[in-house]
Amino acid sequence: RGDHWLRLHPDAPDALRAAIKARLLAAFYVDTEEWKAKVVVQARQALLQAVAGLSSTSP
């Protein structure tokens, strides 16, 4: 909601903008090596599934 509000209010004060961005980052980003590794594994899996799907289609 905060990110959406920021898009609608580009003239928001810098301090408020920074606070909203910090809350957004805290909500969706975990700064641990384990979390980062899981993100890489999941992205690699999605990439391999996409490639397999594209290679199995016939023209």
PDB file of N, CA, C and O in Angstrom:
ATOM      1  N   ARG A   1       0.814  -1.181   0.000  1.00  0.00           N
ATOM      2  CA  ARG A   1       0.000   0.000   0.000  1.00  0.00           C
ATOM      3  C   ARG A   1       0.860   1.248   0.000  1.00  0.00           C
ATOM      4  O   ARG A   1       0.568   2.223  -0.692  1.00  0.00           O
ATOM      5  N   GLY A   2       1.919   1.202   0.783  1.00  0.00           N
ATOM      6  CA  GLY A   2       2.802   2.356   0.844  1.00  0.00           C
ATOM      7  C   GLY A   2       3.462   2.651  -0.487  1.00  0.00           C
ATOM      8  O   GLY A   2       3.572   3.808  -0.892  1.00  0.00           O
ATOM      9  N   ASP A   3       3.904   1.598  -1.169  1.00  0.00           N
ATOM     10  CA  ASP A   3       4.548   1.785  -2.463  1.00  0.00           C
ATOM     11  C   ASP A   3       3.563   2.381  -3.468  1.00  0.00           C
ATOM     12  O   ASP A   3       3.922   3.256  -4.256  1.00  0.00           O
ATOM     13  N   HIS A   4       2.333   1.906  -3.434  1.00  0.00           N
ATOM     14  CA  HIS A   4       1.303   2.447  -4.314  1.00  0.00           C
ATOM     15  C   HIS A   4       1.040   3.918  -3.987  1.00  0.00           C
ATOM     16  O   HIS A   4       0.903   4.749  -4.885  1.00  0.00           O
ATOM     17  N   TRP A   5       0.974   4.222  -2.715  1.00  0.00           N
ATOM     18  CA  TRP A   5       0.742   5.606  -2.297  1.00  0.00           C
ATOM     19  C   TRP A   5       1.873   6.505  -2.808  1.00  0.00           C
ATOM     20  O   TRP A   5       1.630   7.619  -3.272  1.00  0.00           O
ATOM     21  N   LEU A   6       3.098   6.010  -2.716  1.00  0.00           N
ATOM     22  CA  LEU A   6       4.234   6.794  -3.211  1.00  0.00           C
ATOM     23  C   LEU A   6       4.117   7.078  -4.700  1.00  0.00           C
ATOM     24  O   LEU A   6       4.468   8.164  -5.160  1.00  0.00           O
ATOM     25  N   ARG A   7       3.629   6.109  -5.447  1.00  0.00           N
ATOM     26  CA  ARG A   7       3.458   6.329  -6.889  1.00  0.00           C
ATOM     27  C   ARG A   7       2.423   7.417  -7.169  1.00  0.00           C
ATOM     28  O   ARG A   7       2.528   8.153  -8.150  1.00  0.00           O
ATOM     29  N   LEU A   8       1.439   7.506  -6.305  1.00  0.00           N
ATOM     30  CA  LEU A   8       0.398   8.518  -6.476  1.00  0.00           C
ATOM     31  C   LEU A   8       0.804   9.879  -5.910  1.00  0.00           C
ATOM     32  O   LEU A   8       0.167  10.892  -6.200  1.00  0.00           O
ATOM     33  N   HIS A   9       1.864   9.897  -5.105  1.00  0.00           N
ATOM     34  CA  HIS A   9       2.327  11.129  -4.462  1.00  0.00           C
ATOM     35  C   HIS A   9       3.830  11.323  -4.689  1.00  0.00           C
ATOM     36  O   HIS A   9       4.622  11.203  -3.754  1.00  0.00           O
ATOM     37  N   PRO A  10       4.214  11.619  -5.923  1.00  0.00           N
ATOM     38  CA  PRO A  10       5.643  11.773  -6.226  1.00  0.00           C
ATOM     39  C   PRO A  10       6.288  12.956  -5.504  1.00  0.00           C
ATOM     40  O   PRO A  10       7.513  13.053  -5.439  1.00  0.00           O
ATOM     41  N   ASP A  11       5.473  13.845  -4.970  1.00  0.00           N
ATOM     42  CA  ASP A  11       6.002  15.007  -4.260  1.00  0.00           C
ATOM     43  C   ASP A  11       6.123  14.765  -2.754  1.00  0.00           C
ATOM     44  O   ASP A  11       6.321  15.710  -1.991  1.00  0.00           O
ATOM     45  N   ALA A  12       6.007  13.506  -2.323  1.00  0.00           N
ATOM     46  CA  ALA A  12       6.106  13.180  -0.895  1.00  0.00           C
ATOM     47  C   ALA A  12       7.472  13.593  -0.358  1.00  0.00           C
ATOM     48  O   ALA A  12       8.469  13.517  -1.076  1.00  0.00           O
ATOM     49  N   PRO A  13       7.524  14.026   0.890  1.00  0.00           N
ATOM     50  CA  PRO A  13       8.805  14.418   1.488  1.00  0.00           C
ATOM     51  C   PRO A  13       9.811  13.259   1.478  1.00  0.00           C
ATOM     52  O   PRO A  13       9.432  12.094   1.598  1.00  0.00           O
ATOM     53  N   ASP A  14      11.070  13.592   1.336  1.00  0.00           N
ATOM     54  CA  ASP A  14      12.123  12.578   1.256  1.00  0.00           C
ATOM     55  C   ASP A  14      12.147  11.656   2.472  1.00  0.00           C
ATOM     56  O   ASP A  14      12.370  10.453   2.335  1.00  0.00           O
ATOM     57  N   ALA A  15      11.918  12.215   3.660  1.00  0.00           N
ATOM     58  CA  ALA A  15      11.956  11.390   4.877  1.00  0.00           C
ATOM     59  C   ALA A  15      10.826  10.366   4.872  1.00  0.00           C
ATOM     60  O   ALA A  15      11.034   9.213   5.249  1.00  0.00           O
ATOM     61  N   LEU A  16       9.643  10.774   4.450  1.00  0.00           N
ATOM     62  CA  LEU A  16       8.501   9.852   4.388  1.00  0.00           C
ATOM     63  C   LEU A  16       8.744   8.802   3.316  1.00  0.00           C
ATOM     64  O   LEU A  16       8.470   7.622   3.530  1.00  0.00           O
ATOM     65  N   ARG A  17       9.254   9.221   2.165  1.00  0.00           N
ATOM     66  CA  ARG A  17       9.575   8.292   1.074  1.00  0.00           C
ATOM     67  C   ARG A  17      10.582   7.240   1.552  1.00  0.00           C
ATOM     68  O   ARG A  17      10.416   6.053   1.274  1.00  0.00           O
ATOM     69  N   ALA A  18      11.609   7.666   2.257  1.00  0.00           N
ATOM     70  CA  ALA A  18      12.636   6.740   2.755  1.00  0.00           C
ATOM     71  C   ALA A  18      12.048   5.769   3.776  1.00  0.00           C
ATOM     72  O   ALA A  18      12.389   4.586   3.771  1.00  0.00           O
ATOM     73  N   ALA A  19      11.177   6.253   4.645  1.00  0.00           N
ATOM     74  CA  ALA A  19      10.560   5.391   5.660  1.00  0.00           C
ATOM     75  C   ALA A  19       9.683   4.328   5.012  1.00  0.00           C
ATOM     76  O   ALA A  19       9.709   3.165   5.416  1.00  0.00           O
ATOM     77  N   ILE A  20       8.912   4.722   4.017  1.00  0.00           N
ATOM     78  CA  ILE A  20       8.044   3.761   3.330  1.00  0.00           C
ATOM     79  C   ILE A  20       8.889   2.730   2.596  1.00  0.00           C
ATOM     80  O   ILE A  20       8.595   1.536   2.655  1.00  0.00           O
ATOM     81  N   LYS A  21       9.923   3.169   1.916  1.00  0.00           N
ATOM     82  CA  LYS A  21      10.807   2.240   1.201  1.00  0.00           C
ATOM     83  C   LYS A  21      11.497   1.270   2.172  1.00  0.00           C
ATOM     84  O   LYS A  21      11.668   0.092   1.858  1.00  0.00           O
ATOM     85  N   ALA A  22      11.887   1.765   3.341  1.00  0.00           N
ATOM     86  CA  ALA A  22      12.541   0.906   4.340  1.00  0.00           C
ATOM     87  C   ALA A  22      11.578  -0.154   4.854  1.00  0.00           C
ATOM     88  O   ALA A  22      11.970  -1.306   5.040  1.00  0.00           O
ATOM     89  N   ARG A  23      10.322   0.220   5.086  1.00  0.00           N
ATOM     90  CA  ARG A  23       9.326  -0.766   5.539  1.00  0.00           C
ATOM     91  C   ARG A  23       9.074  -1.810   4.456  1.00  0.00           C
ATOM     92  O   ARG A  23       8.920  -2.994   4.757  1.00  0.00           O
ATOM     93  N   LEU A  24       9.031  -1.382   3.217  1.00  0.00           N
ATOM     94  CA  LEU A  24       8.822  -2.307   2.113  1.00  0.00           C
ATOM     95  C   LEU A  24       9.982  -3.303   2.010  1.00  0.00           C
ATOM     96  O   LEU A  24       9.770  -4.503   1.835  1.00  0.00           O
ATOM     97  N   LEU A  25      11.182  -2.798   2.119  1.00  0.00           N
ATOM     98  CA  LEU A  25      12.359  -3.665   2.077  1.00  0.00           C
ATOM     99  C   LEU A  25      12.354  -4.651   3.242  1.00  0.00           C
ATOM    100  O   LEU A  25      12.654  -5.830   3.054  1.00  0.00           O
ATOM    101  N   ALA A  26      12.019  -4.183   4.435  1.00  0.00           N
ATOM    102  CA  ALA A  26      11.984  -5.054   5.610  1.00  0.00           C
ATOM    103  C   ALA A  26      10.921  -6.139   5.484  1.00  0.00           C
ATOM    104  O   ALA A  26      11.084  -7.237   6.017  1.00  0.00           O
ATOM    105  N   ALA A  27       9.839  -5.834   4.784  1.00  0.00           N
ATOM    106  CA  ALA A  27       8.752  -6.802   4.648  1.00  0.00           C
ATOM    107  C   ALA A  27       9.074  -7.913   3.652  1.00  0.00           C
ATOM    108  O   ALA A  27       8.603  -9.037   3.819  1.00  0.00           O
ATOM    109  N   PHE A  28       9.869  -7.621   2.615  1.00  0.00           N
ATOM    110  CA  PHE A  28      10.056  -8.585   1.546  1.00  0.00           C
ATOM    111  C   PHE A  28      11.484  -9.061   1.334  1.00  0.00           C
ATOM    112  O   PHE A  28      11.718  -9.895   0.460  1.00  0.00           O
ATOM    113  N   TYR A  29      12.433  -8.567   2.091  1.00  0.00           N
ATOM    114  CA  TYR A  29      13.827  -8.953   1.897  1.00  0.00           C
ATOM    115  C   TYR A  29      14.421  -9.414   3.214  1.00  0.00           C
ATOM    116  O   TYR A  29      14.364  -8.713   4.224  1.00  0.00           O
ATOM    117  N   VAL A  30      14.991 -10.606   3.180  1.00  0.00           N
ATOM    118  CA  VAL A  30      15.641 -11.158   4.373  1.00  0.00           C
ATOM    119  C   VAL A  30      17.135 -11.178   4.101  1.00  0.00           C
ATOM    120  O   VAL A  30      17.580 -11.814   3.146  1.00  0.00           O
ATOM    121  N   ASP A  31      17.906 -10.502   4.914  1.00  0.00           N
ATOM    122  CA  ASP A  31      19.342 -10.365   4.661  1.00  0.00           C
ATOM    123  C   ASP A  31      20.137 -11.475   5.341  1.00  0.00           C
ATOM    124  O   ASP A  31      20.946 -11.228   6.235  1.00  0.00           O
ATOM    125  N   THR A  32      19.881 -12.717   4.889  1.00  0.00           N
ATOM    126  CA  THR A  32      20.675 -13.848   5.378  1.00  0.00           C
ATOM    127  C   THR A  32      21.172 -14.638   4.167  1.00  0.00           C
ATOM    128  O   THR A  32      20.540 -14.629   3.110  1.00  0.00           O
ATOM    129  N   GLU A  33      22.275 -15.301   4.324  1.00  0.00           N
ATOM    130  CA  GLU A  33      22.837 -16.107   3.236  1.00  0.00           C
ATOM    131  C   GLU A  33      21.898 -17.258   2.880  1.00  0.00           C
ATOM    132  O   GLU A  33      21.773 -17.607   1.706  1.00  0.00           O
ATOM    133  N   GLU A  34      21.239 -17.851   3.871  1.00  0.00           N
ATOM    134  CA  GLU A  34      20.314 -18.955   3.616  1.00  0.00           C
ATOM    135  C   GLU A  34      19.160 -18.499   2.714  1.00  0.00           C
ATOM    136  O   GLU A  34      18.801 -19.190   1.760  1.00  0.00           O
ATOM    137  N   TRP A  35      18.588 -17.341   3.020  1.00  0.00           N
ATOM    138  CA  TRP A  35      17.476 -16.823   2.220  1.00  0.00           C
ATOM    139  C   TRP A  35      17.933 -16.522   0.797  1.00  0.00           C
ATOM    140  O   TRP A  35      17.242 -16.849  -0.167  1.00  0.00           O
ATOM    141  N   LYS A  36      19.089 -15.904   0.673  1.00  0.00           N
ATOM    142  CA  LYS A  36      19.613 -15.571  -0.655  1.00  0.00           C
ATOM    143  C   LYS A  36      19.855 -16.836  -1.474  1.00  0.00           C
ATOM    144  O   LYS A  36      19.577 -16.862  -2.672  1.00  0.00           O
ATOM    145  N   ALA A  37      20.369 -17.881  -0.835  1.00  0.00           N
ATOM    146  CA  ALA A  37      20.620 -19.142  -1.532  1.00  0.00           C
ATOM    147  C   ALA A  37      19.306 -19.764  -1.995  1.00  0.00           C
ATOM    148  O   ALA A  37      19.226 -20.297  -3.102  1.00  0.00           O
ATOM    149  N   LYS A  38      18.282 -19.697  -1.157  1.00  0.00           N
ATOM    150  CA  LYS A  38      16.973 -20.237  -1.544  1.00  0.00           C
ATOM    151  C   LYS A  38      16.384 -19.473  -2.726  1.00  0.00           C
ATOM    152  O   LYS A  38      15.742 -20.068  -3.591  1.00  0.00           O
ATOM    153  N   VAL A  39      16.596 -18.179  -2.766  1.00  0.00           N
ATOM    154  CA  VAL A  39      16.121 -17.375  -3.897  1.00  0.00           C
ATOM    155  C   VAL A  39      16.822 -17.812  -5.180  1.00  0.00           C
ATOM    156  O   VAL A  39      16.180 -17.942  -6.222  1.00  0.00           O
ATOM    157  N   VAL A  40      18.112 -18.037  -5.113  1.00  0.00           N
ATOM    158  CA  VAL A  40      18.868 -18.472  -6.287  1.00  0.00           C
ATOM    159  C   VAL A  40      18.392 -19.846  -6.743  1.00  0.00           C
ATOM    160  O   VAL A  40      18.210 -20.065  -7.941  1.00  0.00           O
ATOM    161  N   VAL A  41      18.189 -20.767  -5.818  1.00  0.00           N
ATOM    162  CA  VAL A  41      17.724 -22.114  -6.165  1.00  0.00           C
ATOM    163  C   VAL A  41      16.353 -22.041  -6.835  1.00  0.00           C
ATOM    164  O   VAL A  41      16.119 -22.703  -7.846  1.00  0.00           O
ATOM    165  N   GLN A  42      15.461 -21.249  -6.280  1.00  0.00           N
ATOM    166  CA  GLN A  42      14.116 -21.135  -6.842  1.00  0.00           C
ATOM    167  C   GLN A  42      14.148 -20.476  -8.229  1.00  0.00           C
ATOM    168  O   GLN A  42      13.423 -20.899  -9.129  1.00  0.00           O
ATOM    169  N   ALA A  43      14.965 -19.466  -8.400  1.00  0.00           N
ATOM    170  CA  ALA A  43      15.075 -18.811  -9.703  1.00  0.00           C
ATOM    171  C   ALA A  43      15.657 -19.770 -10.741  1.00  0.00           C
ATOM    172  O   ALA A  43      15.202 -19.809 -11.884  1.00  0.00           O
ATOM    173  N   ARG A  44      16.651 -20.532 -10.341  1.00  0.00           N
ATOM    174  CA  ARG A  44      17.257 -21.507 -11.262  1.00  0.00           C
ATOM    175  C   ARG A  44      16.236 -22.561 -11.662  1.00  0.00           C
ATOM    176  O   ARG A  44      16.172 -22.954 -12.827  1.00  0.00           O
ATOM    177  N   GLN A  45      15.440 -23.020 -10.708  1.00  0.00           N
ATOM    178  CA  GLN A  45      14.409 -24.013 -10.994  1.00  0.00           C
ATOM    179  C   GLN A  45      13.385 -23.451 -11.993  1.00  0.00           C
ATOM    180  O   GLN A  45      12.990 -24.143 -12.931  1.00  0.00           O
ATOM    181  N   ALA A  46      12.963 -22.214 -11.794  1.00  0.00           N
ATOM    182  CA  ALA A  46      12.005 -21.591 -12.704  1.00  0.00           C
ATOM    183  C   ALA A  46      12.604 -21.451 -14.104  1.00  0.00           C
ATOM    184  O   ALA A  46      11.920 -21.679 -15.102  1.00  0.00           O
ATOM    185  N   LEU A  47      13.871 -21.079 -14.176  1.00  0.00           N
ATOM    186  CA  LEU A  47      14.549 -20.942 -15.458  1.00  0.00           C
ATOM    187  C   LEU A  47      14.619 -22.279 -16.188  1.00  0.00           C
ATOM    188  O   LEU A  47      14.329 -22.354 -17.382  1.00  0.00           O
ATOM    189  N   LEU A  48      15.001 -23.328 -15.477  1.00  0.00           N
ATOM    190  CA  LEU A  48      15.095 -24.652 -16.101  1.00  0.00           C
ATOM    191  C   LEU A  48      13.720 -25.146 -16.554  1.00  0.00           C
ATOM    192  O   LEU A  48      13.609 -25.778 -17.604  1.00  0.00           O
ATOM    193  N   GLN A  49      12.683 -24.869 -15.784  1.00  0.00           N
ATOM    194  CA  GLN A  49      11.324 -25.266 -16.184  1.00  0.00           C
ATOM    195  C   GLN A  49      10.899 -24.499 -17.438  1.00  0.00           C
ATOM    196  O   GLN A  49      10.259 -25.063 -18.325  1.00  0.00           O
ATOM    197  N   ALA A  50      11.251 -23.230 -17.507  1.00  0.00           N
ATOM    198  CA  ALA A  50      10.898 -22.433 -18.690  1.00  0.00           C
ATOM    199  C   ALA A  50      11.606 -22.965 -19.925  1.00  0.00           C
ATOM    200  O   ALA A  50      10.991 -23.096 -20.983  1.00  0.00           O
ATOM    201  N   VAL A  51      12.885 -23.270 -19.803  1.00  0.00           N
ATOM    202  CA  VAL A  51      13.648 -23.802 -20.934  1.00  0.00           C
ATOM    203  C   VAL A  51      13.071 -25.149 -21.369  1.00  0.00           C
ATOM    204  O   VAL A  51      12.931 -25.409 -22.564  1.00  0.00           O
ATOM    205  N   ALA A  52      12.738 -26.000 -20.406  1.00  0.00           N
ATOM    206  CA  ALA A  52      12.158 -27.305 -20.736  1.00  0.00           C
ATOM    207  C   ALA A  52      10.821 -27.128 -21.432  1.00  0.00           C
ATOM    208  O   ALA A  52      10.520 -27.845 -22.385  1.00  0.00           O
ATOM    209  N   GLY A  53      10.034 -26.202 -20.979  1.00  0.00           N
ATOM    210  CA  GLY A  53       8.743 -25.958 -21.605  1.00  0.00           C
ATOM    211  C   GLY A  53       8.891 -25.433 -23.017  1.00  0.00           C
ATOM    212  O   GLY A  53       8.138 -25.827 -23.908  1.00  0.00           O
ATOM    213  N   LEU A  54       9.850 -24.551 -23.231  1.00  0.00           N
ATOM    214  CA  LEU A  54      10.063 -24.009 -24.570  1.00  0.00           C
ATOM    215  C   LEU A  54      10.610 -25.068 -25.517  1.00  0.00           C
ATOM    216  O   LEU A  54      10.269 -25.080 -26.700  1.00  0.00           O
ATOM    217  N   SER A  55      11.467 -25.967 -24.997  1.00  0.00           N
ATOM    218  CA  SER A  55      12.041 -26.991 -25.877  1.00  0.00           C
ATOM    219  C   SER A  55      11.059 -28.100 -26.194  1.00  0.00           C
ATOM    220  O   SER A  55      11.259 -28.823 -27.170  1.00  0.00           O
ATOM    221  N   SER A  56      10.014 -28.262 -25.415  1.00  0.00           N
ATOM    222  CA  SER A  56       9.079 -29.361 -25.662  1.00  0.00           C
ATOM    223  C   SER A  56       7.949 -28.960 -26.600  1.00  0.00           C
ATOM    224  O   SER A  56       7.163 -29.819 -26.998  1.00  0.00           O
ATOM    225  N   THR A  57       7.843 -27.704 -26.960  1.00  0.00           N
ATOM    226  CA  THR A  57       6.784 -27.284 -27.880  1.00  0.00           C
ATOM    227  C   THR A  57       7.224 -27.501 -29.306  1.00  0.00           C
ATOM    228  O   THR A  57       8.386 -27.296 -29.657  1.00  0.00           O
ATOM    229  N   SER A  58       6.283 -27.917 -30.118  1.00  0.00           N
ATOM    230  CA  SER A  58       6.623 -28.124 -31.526  1.00  0.00           C
ATOM    231  C   SER A  58       6.145 -26.921 -32.350  1.00  0.00           C
ATOM    232  O   SER A  58       5.106 -26.332 -32.054  1.00  0.00           O
ATOM    233  N   PRO A  59       6.916 -26.563 -33.387  1.00  0.00           N
ATOM    234  CA  PRO A  59       6.558 -25.392 -34.215  1.00  0.00           C
ATOM    235  C   PRO A  59       5.311 -25.579 -35.028  1.00  0.00           C
ATOM    236  O   PRO A  59       4.909 -24.674 -35.759  1.00  0.00           O
TER     237      PRO A  59
END
